Amino acid sequence: MTLMRKPIPVAEAVQRVMQFPRLKEAEAVKLEESTGRVLAQDIYTTHPVPWFTRSPYDGYAICAASTEQAGEGSPVWLQVLGTVAAGDVWRGCVERGQAVKIMTGGAMPDGADAVIMRELTREEERDGALYVQIKRKVKTGENISRIGEDMEEGELLLRQGTMINAGTVAQLATFGYAEVPVFRKPVVAVIATGSELLDPSEPLAPGKIRNSNGYMLLSQVLRSGAEPLYIGKVQDTLGETLAAVKKALEQADLVLTTGGVSVGDFDYIPAVYQELGAQPLFNKIGMRPGSVTSAAERNGKLLFGLSGNPSACYVGFELFARPVIRAMMGMKRPYSQRVQAELQEDFTKPNPFDRFVRGKLSFSGGRLYAAPSGKDKSNIVSSLAEANCLIVLPGGTRGWEAGSMVDVLLLDDQEGTGQWR
């Protein structure tokens, strides 16, 4: 049976697969294990920050009234009663004419209503007592962090769907969240098809190549935030490919295959979809590279058939599988962010399809620039190592010249956006 292939636009392909994300099962994890996970519920502050009045600097806690007459030519001297470090509390009361040395983060002593920074003072010992010299008037409330200055109790801290990073871990720790409610990671199975494939540890042999796509996809799955499951590489037979995909469907929430999606005698992925009773969503996309990228749905689970060419496989994952995975994780901004950048090389060849060039984004002189990260062919591996973006060159044009402003999809961005375009 001849497989009929009619290309659909990239945006339509994205829309078709994004109808199916689900999962979103919640679980609790330890705070130290939460980085890269997605919050399963809104998080609120449990107390004000700061929750006590404290000093933001190393200096002296004083009564501002003690400095009313202070000036460059008429310094005042205050007796230093002692020192309060961060984590300590001064048990006395500071009065006019007195000071307490205080460290950054130290709790303000009773009676003190201002802090003068240490570098604006000079210490001197007199008759066995320590004094501090002040040459300027200090205002009441100066250099004091007051209760709730940063956040009040009961404020919305983090929204459901937020991906946890180092900054959000700091916030969660501040408010005592030793365990964090997160969405479960989807398990994503990876299968590399092809009788020509060798493991990285195997020596090269005539007609053989090493399996780069399988390991590349495992890395891309990790970067997306999901849990990779490597089913392995399979020979180009219908039976072996079908068995591997069945195993993947039993163990994973989403299945990725690489290779076997074209129209050659040994391309069995379309036949596997048919044997499984999977509903095809598309089998050709108006794009370069990766036009043969395919997708199907079976009992609510998605199967992606990615190209066997490394760059085409890479691009297909980023455009279609990544947003699905991130939506399954509960992210409300699952798509890669787009920015505008100035193209640094000519692409003069007309192309009826949208082109996604592996690129390197740089910043100079207040502008963003995008250049290819290597050779622009679908079978190329070398252009992937330094790629931090995909340069989007819409089809139907007569080519693109250096200096043109183009859209660029960010590959390492974790914030994302809520819309494809």
LORO-553118 format. One record per residue (C-alpha): residue number from 0; residue in three letters; x, y, z. Coordinates in steps of 0.001 Angstrom, whole numbers. Each point is the difference from the previous one (the first is absolute). Layout:
<atoms>
n/res/xx/yy/zz
NUM/ALA/X/Y/Z .
...
</atoms>
This chain:
<atoms>
n/res/xx/yy/zz
0/MET/0/0/0 .
1/THR/1373/3393/-983 .
2/LEU/145/2462/2887 .
3/MET/-1648/3262/-1003 .
4/ARG/1830/3002/1444 .
5/LYS/-1421/3494/-88 .
6/PRO/2029/2625/1835 .
7/ILE/-1759/2143/2581 .
8/PRO/1260/3311/1457 .
9/VAL/2224/-106/3070 .
10/ALA/-2501/1974/2087 .
11/GLU/-2765/-2471/-865 .
12/ALA/2200/-2962/953 .
13/VAL/739/1629/3360 .
14/GLN/-3710/645/538 .
15/ARG/-905/-3621/-759 .
16/VAL/2388/-1541/2514 .
17/MET/-723/2598/2685 .
18/GLN/-3603/-1235/226 .
19/PHE/1168/-3135/1837 .
20/PRO/2278/885/2959 .
21/ARG/-1215/-1387/3299 .
22/LEU/1696/-1660/3018 .
23/LYS/249/2918/2529 .
24/GLU/34/-2388/2970 .
25/ALA/1245/1649/3196 .
26/GLU/2582/-1307/2445 .
27/ALA/2123/1432/2813 .
28/VAL/3792/121/-293 .
29/LYS/2735/1230/2304 .
30/LEU/988/3610/-521 .
31/GLU/3532/-967/-985 .
32/GLU/-1407/-2243/-2737 .
33/SER/-2487/2510/-1386 .
34/THR/2153/1950/-2479 .
35/GLY/-1361/-366/-3520 .
36/ARG/-3369/-1235/1215 .
37/VAL/-3308/1835/-489 .
38/LEU/-2137/1185/2915 .
39/ALA/-3297/-1845/319 .
40/GLN/-1719/2718/2043 .
41/ASP/245/3667/913 .
42/ILE/2465/699/2820 .
43/TYR/-603/2739/2606 .
44/THR/2277/1741/2483 .
45/THR/-249/-1433/3512 .
46/HIS/1371/3056/1831 .
47/PRO/1226/3521/-791 .
48/VAL/3533/569/-1324 .
49/PRO/1846/1281/1881 .
50/TRP/-1945/-1369/2959 .
51/PHE/2018/2192/2394 .
52/THR/1529/3453/-441 .
53/ARG/3618/-414/-1038 .
54/SER/3048/1771/-1373 .
55/PRO/890/-358/-3695 .
56/TYR/3596/1101/635 .
57/ASP/2913/-378/2369 .
58/GLY/-121/3090/2221 .
59/TYR/-1345/1385/3249 .
60/ALA/-3568/-77/1263 .
61/ILE/-750/3361/1612 .
62/CYS/-2705/2430/1030 .
63/ALA/-212/2496/-2862 .
64/ALA/-539/2783/2537 .
65/SER/3573/-549/1203 .
66/THR/1299/1522/-3249 .
67/GLU/-2140/3159/-175 .
68/GLN/3050/2224/552 .
69/ALA/2487/-2125/-1941 .
70/GLY/1967/1547/-2844 .
71/GLU/3352/-103/-1746 .
72/GLY/1420/2553/2407 .
73/SER/-1981/-1118/3036 .
74/PRO/35/-3807/245 .
75/VAL/-1878/-1805/2727 .
76/TRP/1355/-2952/1972 .
77/LEU/-2289/-2850/1027 .
78/GLN/939/-2709/2457 .
79/VAL/5/-3475/-1578 .
80/LEU/-1778/-2395/2357 .
81/GLY/835/-3195/-1878 .
82/THR/-530/-1913/-3212 .
83/VAL/-2995/-1792/-1473 .
84/ALA/740/-2525/-2758 .
85/ALA/-2406/-1491/-2511 .
86/GLY/-2009/-2597/1882 .
87/ASP/487/1700/3397 .
88/VAL/-2311/2293/1961 .
89/TRP/1185/2934/2134 .
90/ARG/-1606/-319/3411 .
91/GLY/322/3641/1068 .
92/CYS/-1499/3286/-1143 .
93/VAL/1932/2627/-1946 .
94/GLU/-390/3564/1255 .
95/ARG/1216/3408/-1182 .
96/GLY/3757/172/33 .
97/GLN/355/-3742/-450 .
98/ALA/577/-2391/-2917 .
99/VAL/134/-3727/-654 .
100/LYS/2287/-1355/-2698 .
101/ILE/-2208/-2031/-2361 .
102/MET/784/-2405/-2822 .
103/THR/-1898/-406/-3281 .
104/GLY/-3267/-1785/737 .
105/GLY/220/634/3736 .
106/ALA/-3223/686/1916 .
107/MET/-433/3642/1008 .
108/PRO/361/545/3763 .
109/ASP/-2867/1535/1949 .
110/GLY/221/3771/60 .
111/ALA/2095/285/-3185 .
112/ASP/-1770/1543/-2988 .
113/ALA/2801/415/-2578 .
114/VAL/3265/-1518/-1215 .
115/ILE/3083/1866/-1159 .
116/MET/2287/-1971/-2288 .
117/ARG/3345/-989/1456 .
118/GLU/2055/1730/-2717 .
119/LEU/-1449/3386/1068 .
120/THR/1276/-340/3563 .
121/ARG/3173/-268/2039 .
122/GLU/492/-1940/3251 .
123/GLU/2090/1136/2925 .
124/GLU/620/-1477/3452 .
125/ARG/-146/2343/3009 .
126/ASP/509/-950/3633 .
127/GLY/-746/-3638/-724 .
128/ALA/-3196/755/-1945 .
129/LEU/-557/-107/-3762 .
130/TYR/-1462/3000/-1827 .
131/VAL/-1018/618/-3601 .
132/GLN/354/3358/-1752 .
133/ILE/-2801/1223/-2290 .
134/LYS/377/3110/-2184 .
135/ARG/-3461/249/-1581 .
136/LYS/-3612/171/1044 .
137/VAL/-1806/-3329/-307 .
138/LYS/-3719/-113/-742 .
139/THR/-2486/-2171/1880 .
140/GLY/-510/-3246/-1935 .
141/GLU/3200/398/-2010 .
142/ASN/1587/-3300/-1117 .
143/ILE/-2625/-2194/1651 .
144/SER/-1815/-2951/-1627 .
145/ARG/-3450/39/1555 .
146/ILE/-2377/-2929/598 .
147/GLY/-1756/-961/-3246 .
148/GLU/2116/2355/-2118 .
149/ASP/614/-2740/-2553 .
150/MET/-3212/-2047/329 .
151/GLU/-2984/-148/2322 .
152/GLU/-1512/-3188/1413 .
153/GLY/-2595/-1636/-2268 .
154/GLU/1277/1484/-3285 .
155/LEU/-10/-2120/-3153 .
156/LEU/3611/-1069/-334 .
157/LEU/72/-2378/-2977 .
158/ARG/-2720/-1009/-2428 .
159/GLN/-936/-3527/-974 .
160/GLY/1834/-883/-3205 .
161/THR/3229/1790/965 .
162/MET/3198/-1904/-784 .
163/ILE/2178/-64/3098 .
164/ASN/3471/1530/-292 .
165/ALA/2676/1170/2434 .
166/GLY/-1922/3198/764 .
167/THR/-3272/-1774/709 .
168/VAL/1825/-2547/2167 .
169/ALA/1272/2925/2079 .
170/GLN/-3562/1295/376 .
171/LEU/-1375/-3410/945 .
172/ALA/2742/-487/2575 .
173/THR/-652/3465/1455 .
174/PHE/-3588/-924/767 .
175/GLY/647/-3454/1389 .
176/TYR/-1050/-2187/-2927 .
177/ALA/2226/-3020/693 .
178/GLU/-2255/-2021/-2324 .
179/VAL/-1359/1421/-3216 .
180/PRO/-3179/-983/-1912 .
181/VAL/991/-618/-3616 .
182/PHE/-1411/-1679/-3085 .
183/ARG/1399/-3421/-808 .
184/LYS/2542/-98/-2788 .
185/PRO/-1266/-1690/-3155 .
186/VAL/1990/-3054/-989 .
187/VAL/1151/333/-3616 .
188/ALA/1167/-3120/-1824 .
189/VAL/2706/225/-2665 .
190/ILE/479/-2595/-2747 .
191/ALA/2646/225/-2727 .
192/THR/-844/-2004/-3122 .
193/GLY/2498/-1160/-2589 .
194/SER/2019/-3127/-762 .
195/GLU/2977/2260/-722 .
196/LEU/237/1287/3573 .
197/LEU/2821/-801/2398 .
198/ASP/275/796/3701 .
199/PRO/2537/2712/841 .
200/SER/2272/-2664/1520 .
201/GLU/63/-2132/-3165 .
202/PRO/2730/360/-2639 .
203/LEU/-961/1297/-3421 .
204/ALA/-715/-2586/-2695 .
205/PRO/-716/314/-3720 .
206/GLY/-3417/1535/-646 .
207/LYS/-594/693/3693 .
208/ILE/-326/3245/1970 .
209/ARG/-204/666/3716 .
210/ASN/-3363/731/1575 .
211/SER/177/3746/698 .
212/ASN/-3723/759/-236 .
213/GLY/-1091/-2270/2844 .
214/TYR/2411/1571/2466 .
215/MET/-699/3499/-1312 .
216/LEU/-3718/-504/650 .
217/LEU/659/-1248/3532 .
218/SER/1834/3258/647 .
219/GLN/-2778/2079/-1561 .
220/VAL/-2579/-1791/2151 .
221/LEU/2038/832/3109 .
222/ARG/258/3647/-1054 .
223/SER/-3767/135/-456 .
224/GLY/-424/-1130/3629 .
225/ALA/-1346/-3508/-621 .
226/GLU/1283/-3449/996 .
227/PRO/1674/-1800/-2934 .
228/LEU/-407/-3739/-487 .
229/TYR/2372/-1546/-2519 .
230/ILE/-1630/-3017/-1624 .
231/GLY/3032/-447/-2256 .
232/LYS/793/-385/-3674 .
233/VAL/-1871/-2411/-2238 .
234/GLN/659/-1645/-3327 .
235/ASP/-1934/1026/-3099 .
236/THR/-2682/-2684/257 .
237/LEU/-3694/521/587 .
238/GLY/-116/-2603/2769 .
239/GLU/2881/1415/2039 .
240/THR/-1134/3605/-451 .
241/LEU/-3585/-847/934 .
242/ALA/1091/-1894/3112 .
243/ALA/2176/2928/1157 .
244/VAL/-2796/2530/-482 .
245/LYS/-2491/-2232/1862 .
246/LYS/2459/-261/2899 .
247/ALA/448/3760/-14 .
248/LEU/-3749/618/115 .
249/GLU/-305/-2255/3031 .
250/GLN/2731/1793/1934 .
251/ALA/-116/3622/-1139 .
252/ASP/-2356/2940/-321 .
253/LEU/1345/1032/-3416 .
254/VAL/2052/-1829/-2630 .
255/LEU/2749/1345/-2260 .
256/THR/1441/-1967/-2885 .
257/THR/2764/1191/-2278 .
258/GLY/347/-1341/-3521 .
259/GLY/-2350/-2179/-2040 .
260/VAL/-2453/2784/-877 .
261/SER/829/540/-3672 .
262/VAL/-1217/-2031/-2976 .
263/GLY/2846/-2491/-364 .
264/ASP/-395/-3779/-60 .
265/PHE/1115/-252/3649 .
266/ASP/-1861/2981/1473 .
267/TYR/-2465/-1773/2292 .
268/ILE/-1329/2727/2322 .
269/PRO/-3142/670/-2117 .
270/ALA/-721/-3743/-23 .
271/VAL/537/-157/3782 .
272/TYR/-2580/2747/499 .
273/GLN/-2415/-1970/-2168 .
274/GLU/624/-3274/1879 .
275/LEU/-593/1745/3331 .
276/GLY/-3183/1665/-1186 .
277/ALA/1543/3392/742 .
278/GLN/-1718/3010/-1534 .
279/PRO/2403/1907/-2286 .
280/LEU/106/3750/668 .
281/PHE/2408/901/-2809 .
282/ASN/2765/-1641/-2020 .
283/LYS/1514/2966/-1811 .
284/ILE/582/3623/1026 .
285/GLY/816/3022/-2143 .
286/MET/3404/532/1606 .
287/ARG/3715/-525/-461 .
288/PRO/1595/-1971/1486 .
289/GLY/-2301/-2766/1196 .
290/SER/-2836/78/-2527 .
291/VAL/-675/-3731/564 .
292/THR/-619/518/3734 .
293/SER/-3084/-2012/943 .
294/ALA/-2338/-288/2962 .
295/ALA/-2806/-2310/1051 .
296/GLU/-2256/-475/3000 .
297/ARG/-978/-3262/1713 .
298/ASN/-2258/-46/3053 .
299/GLY/936/3554/838 .
300/LYS/3756/-592/-289 .
301/LEU/2028/1721/-2686 .
302/LEU/2597/-1683/-2176 .
303/PHE/2482/2185/-1887 .
304/GLY/1819/-1365/-3011 .
305/LEU/3078/2187/-378 .
306/SER/2404/21/-2906 .
307/GLY/3102/-2173/-22 .
308/ASN/2094/2985/-1083 .
309/PRO/1526/1555/3142 .
310/SER/-841/3666/-561 .
311/ALA/-3487/-835/-1258 .
312/CYS/-581/-2219/3035 .
313/TYR/1236/2767/2313 .
314/VAL/-2236/2656/-1530 .
315/GLY/-3046/-2286/-59 .
316/PHE/330/-638/3726 .
317/GLU/377/3682/874 .
318/LEU/-2966/1131/-2088 .
319/PHE/-2520/-2715/839 .
320/ALA/999/-2336/2841 .
321/ARG/1436/2583/2378 .
322/PRO/-3165/2133/373 .
323/VAL/-2094/-3153/471 .
324/ILE/2320/-1249/2738 .
325/ARG/1/3345/1785 .
326/ALA/-3783/221/-176 .
327/MET/-204/-3518/1488 .
328/MET/2189/1257/2846 .
329/GLY/-2554/2690/784 .
330/MET/1878/2963/-1463 .
331/LYS/-2300/2797/-1095 .
332/ARG/2691/1387/-2328 .
333/PRO/1096/-3140/-1873 .
334/TYR/1251/1561/-3244 .
335/SER/3517/1248/-674 .
336/GLN/329/3766/172 .
337/ARG/494/1988/-3183 .
338/VAL/2188/3061/-332 .
339/GLN/991/2163/-2951 .
340/ALA/3610/4/-1129 .
341/GLU/2042/1278/-2913 .
342/LEU/977/-2735/-2460 .
343/GLN/3763/-94/-550 .
344/GLU/186/-2171/-3121 .
345/ASP/-1780/-142/-3349 .
346/PHE/-2471/-2768/-793 .
347/THR/-592/694/-3665 .
348/LYS/-1567/-3311/-996 .
349/PRO/-3797/309/-408 .
350/ASN/-1922/-2517/2077 .
351/PRO/-3735/-748/-95 .
352/PHE/150/-1381/3572 .
353/ASP/845/1621/3317 .
354/ARG/3658/-523/854 .
355/PHE/1323/-436/3545 .
356/VAL/3727/648/37 .
357/ARG/2069/-1185/2955 .
358/GLY/1469/3248/1173 .
359/LYS/2059/1859/2542 .
360/LEU/-1498/3091/1603 .
361/SER/2353/2734/1183 .
362/PHE/-333/3475/1466 .
363/SER/2156/2962/-974 .
364/GLY/-438/3757/45 .
365/GLY/-3521/-236/1324 .
366/ARG/-1183/-2328/-2795 .
367/LEU/-657/-3710/-362 .
368/TYR/1679/-1819/-2874 .
369/ALA/-713/-3476/-1376 .
370/ALA/2375/-2041/-2119 .
371/PRO/18/-3660/-1052 .
372/SER/1886/-2149/2487 .
373/GLY/1346/-2174/-2808 .
374/LYS/-905/-1580/-3323 .
375/ASP/-3724/130/-746 .
376/LYS/-797/-3539/-1146 .
377/SER/-2367/-2472/1639 .
378/ASN/2642/-2745/292 .
379/ILE/2539/2278/1714 .
380/VAL/977/-626/3626 .
381/SER/2666/2687/371 .
382/SER/-2450/2924/-42 .
383/LEU/-1803/-1257/3110 .
384/ALA/2731/353/2613 .
385/GLU/-14/3819/195 .
386/ALA/-3630/595/-967 .
387/ASN/-1902/2039/2571 .
388/CYS/-2867/996/-2274 .
389/LEU/-1932/-833/-3151 .
390/ILE/-23/2763/-2611 .
391/VAL/-3468/108/-1575 .
392/LEU/-36/770/-3731 .
393/PRO/-3615/-105/-1249 .
394/GLY/-584/-1737/-3321 .
395/GLY/-1327/1548/-3169 .
396/THR/2795/2549/-224 .
397/ARG/2788/624/-2473 .
398/GLY/2595/-435/2689 .
399/TRP/1338/2024/2892 .
400/GLU/2862/2473/104 .
401/ALA/2363/768/2857 .
402/GLY/-1344/2945/1973 .
403/SER/-3619/-1194/-161 .
404/MET/-1895/-196/3287 .
405/VAL/-1212/-3542/646 .
406/ASP/-1772/-1966/2717 .
407/VAL/2183/-2193/2175 .
408/LEU/-1197/-2839/2261 .
409/LEU/1991/-311/3235 .
410/LEU/1093/-3550/766 .
411/ASP/1339/334/3550 .
412/ASP/-2752/2295/1272 .
413/GLN/-1947/-1391/2950 .
414/GLU/-2570/2783/378 .
415/GLY/-1834/-777/-3231 .
416/THR/-3039/1697/-1449 .
417/GLY/-3689/-828/-106 .
418/GLN/-385/295/-3770 .
419/TRP/1694/-1646/-2941 .
420/ARG/213/3292/-1922 .
</atoms>
